[in-house]
Amino acid sequence: MINKITVDTNILFSAFLNTNSRIGQILLMGARYYDFFAPHYIKIEILEHQEKIKKFAQITDDQFVELNHLVLRNIKILHHKVIPPKLYQKAEKLCHSIDLDDTPFIAITEYTQSKLWTGDKALINGLTKKGYDRVISTDDLFTDFLSKKKSGI
């Protein structure tokens, strides 16, 4: 049973661009079914890319602030300092030959015993090759979401 989800930045960016998408629906209405987590680093990434997000989403500064709050409100943001060093080192080792920028996401996934929700194909393929199975696709998560929503869990 899927209950805990670590959200990758690319998932958040997709939600910013279309809150009515499957990703948007899961993030905005899924708190009833899932505990969402992300590293503090995600806030920095969003701010670093806010001009690009505003341009692609065709939104104003005020709309960005509102959307940022809306998209992040159901996500528990965790600082990397709460993660035991051993788990962080494991995450670094897993990400070493893929992308070290993903280390905080894997570390949070390990710490919370969750599934990593990402659209990053290189990350998914790299982790899968290493035997890492704590990854979930949008398709699989949306199917689970609809099932939970339908059954009223």
C-alpha positions, 0 to 999 in steps of 0.5 A: 500500500502506498502511503508516503511519497517523496516529491521531486522538483520536476513533479512540482514544476509540472503542478505549477504549470497545470494544477488540473493535471493528474500531477496537480490533482494528486498533490492538491487533493491527495493529502487525504491518502498520502503523506508527501515529503520533500527536502528543504532544497526544493524551496530553493529550486522553486525560487531559482526557477520562478521566472521560468515558471511564471513565463511558462505558466503565464502568471504574475508575481502574485499568482506565483506566490499563491500557486507556490503556497497551494502546491506546497501546502500538503508537503512536509518539508524536511531539512537534511539535518534530520537525516541520519548520516548513514542514510545520507551516505547511502543516498549519495552512493546511489546518486553518485553516478546519476546526479548528486543533486538528487541526493537529498530526495533519495535521503528523504525517501530513505528516511521516511520509508516512502516512494520517490515520485519523479519524472526524471527518466535518467534518475529512474533508470539509474536507480533501477539499474542499481536495484533501487525500487523505491520509485513510483511513476505518475501513472502508477500513483494516479491509478492508486489515487483514483482507486483510493478516491473511488473506494473512499479510503 
